[in-house]
Amino acid sequence: MAKPNYQYGKRQRELKKAQQQEEKRQKKLARNAPAEESPPDSPDQNPEQES
């Protein structure tokens, strides 16, 4: 009888958890992005546009 590979299962759970955390982070950024875009742009935020 083959013995179970616990390390494989643990790694898969860790990868799934990391993926879920990344998706959650992306959702938070998407939700907060419109609020951050509403203030007018200051010259300090766009230094490349200073001609």
VOSEKE-663675 format. One record per residue: residue number from 0; residue in three letters; x, y, z of N, C-alpha, C, O, CB in turn. Coordinates in nm, 4 decimals. Atoms other than C-alpha are relative to their C-alpha. Glycine has a CB too. Layout:
// VOSEKE-663675
[NUM, 'Ala', [X, Y, Z], [X, Y, Z], [X, Y, Z], [X, Y, Z], [X, Y, Z]]
...
This chain:
// VOSEKE-663675
[0, 'Met', [0.0844, -0.1176, 0.0000], [0.0000, 0.0000, 0.0000], [0.0895, 0.1248, 0.0000], [0.1860, 0.1332, 0.0759], [-0.0963, -0.0006, 0.1227]]
[1, 'Ala', [-0.0793, -0.1225, 0.0096], [0.1353, 0.3426, -0.0952], [-0.0315, 0.0927, 0.1166], [-0.1458, 0.1034, 0.1609], [-0.0263, 0.0717, -0.1339]]
[2, 'Lys', [0.0241, -0.0930, -0.1097], [0.1836, 0.5945, 0.1793], [-0.0361, 0.1380, -0.0567], [0.0114, 0.1754, -0.1639], [0.1248, 0.0092, 0.0929]]
[3, 'Pro', [0.0428, -0.1314, 0.0503], [0.0224, 0.9381, 0.1430], [0.1150, 0.1006, 0.0013], [0.2024, 0.0976, 0.0880], [-0.1170, 0.0538, 0.0838]]
[4, 'Asn', [-0.1013, -0.1050, 0.0101], [0.2354, 1.2316, 0.0362], [-0.0579, 0.1270, 0.0622], [-0.1215, 0.2069, -0.0065], [0.0433, 0.0242, -0.1499]]
[5, 'Tyr', [0.0567, -0.1131, -0.0725], [0.1428, 1.4897, 0.2995], [0.0597, 0.1337, -0.0448], [-0.0084, 0.2362, -0.0426], [0.0215, -0.0184, 0.1489]]
[6, 'Gln', [-0.0630, -0.1246, 0.0434], [0.3907, 1.7466, 0.1713], [-0.0666, 0.0538, -0.1259], [-0.0824, 0.1750, -0.1407], [0.1496, -0.0212, -0.0247]]
[7, 'Tyr', [0.0676, -0.0430, 0.1220], [0.2175, 1.7548, -0.1672], [-0.1324, 0.0677, 0.0350], [-0.1630, 0.1752, -0.0167], [-0.0237, -0.1201, -0.0947]]
[8, 'Gly', [0.1285, -0.0570, -0.0405], [-0.1209, 1.8174, -0.0050], [0.0163, 0.1346, 0.0685], [-0.0611, 0.2274, 0.0449], [-0.0728, -0.0955, 0.0922]]
[9, 'Lys', [-0.0254, -0.1255, -0.0707], [0.0220, 2.0874, 0.2189], [0.0376, 0.1095, -0.0991], [-0.0101, 0.2225, -0.0888], [0.1118, -0.0182, 0.1049]]
[10, 'Arg', [-0.0424, -0.0990, 0.1004], [0.1872, 2.2623, -0.0760], [-0.1191, 0.0464, -0.0827], [-0.1307, 0.1651, -0.1130], [0.1090, -0.0588, -0.0925]]
[11, 'Gln', [0.1182, -0.0370, 0.0777], [-0.1382, 2.2541, -0.2731], [-0.0908, 0.0932, 0.0799], [-0.1458, 0.1884, 0.0247], [-0.0776, -0.1254, -0.0428]]
[12, 'Arg', [0.0817, -0.0880, -0.0844], [-0.3266, 2.4087, 0.0198], [0.0638, 0.1385, 0.0110], [-0.0055, 0.2401, 0.0068], [-0.0185, -0.0614, 0.1407]]
[13, 'Glu', [-0.0702, -0.1284, -0.0097], [-0.0608, 2.6786, 0.0544], [-0.0156, 0.0801, -0.1287], [-0.0390, 0.2008, -0.1244], [0.1490, -0.0222, 0.0306]]
[14, 'Leu', [0.0156, -0.0689, 0.1275], [-0.0790, 2.7607, -0.3164], [-0.1419, 0.0547, -0.0165], [-0.1608, 0.1671, -0.0631], [0.0339, -0.0943, -0.1156]]
[15, 'Lys', [0.1396, -0.0432, 0.0107], [-0.4590, 2.7789, -0.3053], [-0.0251, 0.1202, 0.0900], [-0.0922, 0.2151, 0.0494], [-0.0958, -0.1152, 0.0367]]
[16, 'Lys', [0.0181, -0.1098, -0.0946], [-0.4489, 3.0056, 0.0008], [0.0672, 0.1268, -0.0527], [0.0100, 0.2354, -0.0434], [0.0570, -0.0378, 0.1385]]
[17, 'Ala', [-0.0707, -0.1153, 0.0539], [-0.1908, 3.2348, -0.1606], [-0.0763, 0.0596, -0.1180], [-0.0837, 0.1817, -0.1325], [0.1421, -0.0394, -0.0427]]
[18, 'Gln', [0.0772, -0.0477, 0.1144], [-0.4008, 3.2562, -0.4768], [-0.1241, 0.0753, 0.0469], [-0.1575, 0.1799, -0.0088], [-0.0400, -0.1173, -0.0910]]
[19, 'Gln', [0.1191, -0.0660, -0.0522], [-0.7120, 3.3461, -0.2770], [0.0353, 0.1352, 0.0615], [-0.0392, 0.2319, 0.0459], [-0.0694, -0.0891, 0.1038]]
[20, 'Gln', [-0.0424, -0.1262, -0.0603], [-0.5213, 3.6144, -0.0857], [0.0330, 0.1024, -0.1090], [0.0027, 0.2208, -0.0944], [0.1224, -0.0222, 0.0920]]
[21, 'Glu', [-0.0327, -0.0899, 0.1101], [-0.3940, 3.7612, -0.4132], [-0.1277, 0.0516, -0.0664], [-0.1369, 0.1698, -0.0995], [0.0892, -0.0713, -0.1033]]
[22, 'Glu', [0.1276, -0.0425, 0.0583], [-0.7473, 3.7675, -0.5573], [-0.0683, 0.1020, 0.0912], [-0.1253, 0.2000, 0.0431], [-0.0927, -0.1220, -0.0236]]
[23, 'Lys', [0.0599, -0.0926, -0.0960], [-0.8700, 3.9395, -0.2408], [0.0702, 0.1355, -0.0071], [0.0055, 0.2400, -0.0020], [0.0076, -0.0575, 0.1435]]
[24, 'Arg', [-0.0766, -0.1243, 0.0090], [-0.5906, 4.1966, -0.2686], [-0.0364, 0.0767, -0.1272], [-0.0503, 0.1990, -0.1250], [0.1514, -0.0295, 0.0032]]
[25, 'Gln', [0.0377, -0.0635, 0.1265], [-0.6799, 4.2640, -0.6332], [-0.1383, 0.0626, 0.0094], [-0.1607, 0.1719, -0.0426], [0.0038, -0.1018, -0.1143]]
[26, 'Lys', [0.1349, -0.0547, -0.0168], [-1.0458, 4.3130, -0.5412], [0.0041, 0.1276, 0.0823], [-0.0649, 0.2247, 0.0511], [-0.0927, -0.1031, 0.0668]]
[27, 'Lys', [-0.0114, -0.1196, -0.0831], [-0.9488, 4.5600, -0.2700], [0.0572, 0.1154, -0.0807], [0.0086, 0.2281, -0.0707], [0.0876, -0.0275, 0.1230]]
[28, 'Leu', [-0.0603, -0.1053, 0.0816], [-0.7286, 4.7539, -0.5119], [-0.1003, 0.0535, -0.1014], [-0.1078, 0.1743, -0.1236], [0.1253, -0.0525, -0.0718]]
[29, 'Ala', [0.0992, -0.0420, 0.0989], [-1.0042, 4.7613, -0.7732], [-0.1096, 0.0829, 0.0657], [-0.1597, 0.1784, 0.0065], [-0.0609, -0.1222, -0.0707]]
[30, 'Arg', [0.1050, -0.0723, -0.0711], [-1.2557, 4.8801, -0.5149], [0.0509, 0.1368, 0.0450], [-0.0250, 0.2338, 0.0442], [-0.0495, -0.0815, 0.1212]]
[31, 'Asn', [-0.0549, -0.1259, -0.0497], [-1.0239, 5.1521, -0.3812], [0.0530, 0.0900, -0.1109], [0.0695, 0.2099, -0.0886], [0.1100, -0.0281, 0.0983]]
[32, 'Ala', [-0.0585, -0.0778, 0.1090], [-0.8856, 5.2672, -0.7176], [-0.0892, 0.1164, -0.0429], [-0.0373, 0.2270, -0.0579], [0.0269, -0.0900, -0.1189]]
[33, 'Pro', [0.0824, -0.1144, 0.0407], [-1.1864, 5.4808, -0.8217], [0.0008, 0.1123, 0.1027], [-0.0050, 0.2294, 0.0651], [-0.1424, -0.0448, -0.0244]]
[34, 'Ala', [-0.0040, -0.1015, -0.1040], [-1.1748, 5.6624, -0.4879], [0.1313, 0.0777, -0.0058], [0.1332, 0.1976, 0.0223], [-0.0181, -0.0640, 0.1382]]
[35, 'Glu', [-0.1295, -0.0665, 0.0087], [-0.8066, 5.7413, -0.5378], [0.0107, 0.0878, -0.1243], [0.0869, 0.1845, -0.1244], [0.1115, -0.1029, 0.0002]]
[36, 'Glu', [-0.0078, -0.0764, 0.1247], [-0.8621, 5.8741, -0.8915], [-0.0811, 0.1286, 0.0069], [-0.0586, 0.2183, -0.0744], [-0.0483, -0.0848, -0.1165]]
[37, 'Ser', [0.0871, -0.1156, -0.0053], [-1.1224, 6.1307, -0.7868], [0.0711, 0.1312, 0.0356], [0.0306, 0.2350, -0.0166], [-0.1078, -0.0256, 0.0983]]
[38, 'Pro', [-0.0671, -0.1275, -0.0265], [-0.8802, 6.3917, -0.6389], [0.0749, 0.0492, -0.1249], [0.1217, -0.0324, -0.2044], [0.0980, -0.0144, 0.1191]]
[39, 'Pro', [-0.0731, -0.0515, 0.1168], [-0.7207, 6.6222, -0.8981], [0.1473, -0.0355, 0.0080], [0.2035, -0.0496, 0.1166], [-0.0164, 0.1522, -0.0112]]
[40, 'Asp', [-0.1416, 0.0352, 0.0053], [-0.3701, 6.5372, -1.0115], [0.0849, 0.1195, 0.0428], [0.0638, 0.2315, -0.0036], [0.0398, -0.0467, -0.1421]]
[41, 'Ser', [-0.0920, -0.1054, -0.0403], [-0.0999, 6.7380, -0.8420], [0.1270, -0.0115, -0.0842], [0.1540, -0.1185, -0.1388], [0.0326, -0.0089, 0.1526]]
[42, 'Pro', [-0.1240, 0.0069, 0.0798], [0.2289, 6.8255, -1.0177], [0.0998, -0.0995, 0.0566], [0.1831, -0.1517, -0.0175], [0.0650, 0.1371, -0.0079]]
[43, 'Asp', [-0.0941, 0.0925, -0.0603], [0.4163, 6.6061, -0.7712], [-0.0247, -0.1438, -0.0464], [0.0688, -0.2237, -0.0509], [-0.0086, 0.0084, 0.1514]]
[44, 'Gln', [0.0325, 0.1365, 0.0402], [0.2346, 6.2918, -0.8923], [0.0449, -0.0288, -0.1423], [0.0709, -0.1448, -0.1745], [-0.1492, -0.0246, 0.0130]]
[45, 'Asn', [-0.0360, 0.0209, 0.1395], [0.3256, 6.3416, -1.2603], [0.1218, 0.0828, -0.0378], [0.1075, 0.1824, -0.1087], [-0.1173, 0.0343, -0.0910]]
[46, 'Pro', [-0.1185, -0.0804, 0.0307], [0.6842, 6.4674, -1.2842], [0.0389, -0.0022, -0.1478], [0.1056, 0.0900, -0.1948], [0.1159, -0.0482, 0.0822]]
[47, 'Glu', [-0.0386, 0.0081, 0.1406], [0.7211, 6.3530, -1.6471], [-0.0753, 0.0994, -0.0858], [-0.0343, 0.1233, -0.1994], [-0.0229, -0.1392, -0.0522]]
[48, 'Gln', [0.0779, -0.0952, 0.0781], [0.4595, 6.6069, -1.7623], [0.0516, 0.1420, 0.0175], [-0.0001, 0.2336, -0.0464], [-0.1465, -0.0071, 0.0392]]
[49, 'Glu', [-0.0573, -0.1332, -0.0185], [0.6679, 6.9029, -1.6425], [0.0939, 0.0282, -0.1169], [0.2009, -0.0318, -0.1275], [0.0755, 0.0112, 0.1371]]
[50, 'Ser', [-0.0810, -0.0307, 0.1180], [0.8015, 7.0544, -1.9656], [0.0777, 0.1274, 0.0196], [0.1516, 0.1690, -0.0696], [-0.0870, 0.0111, -0.1238]]
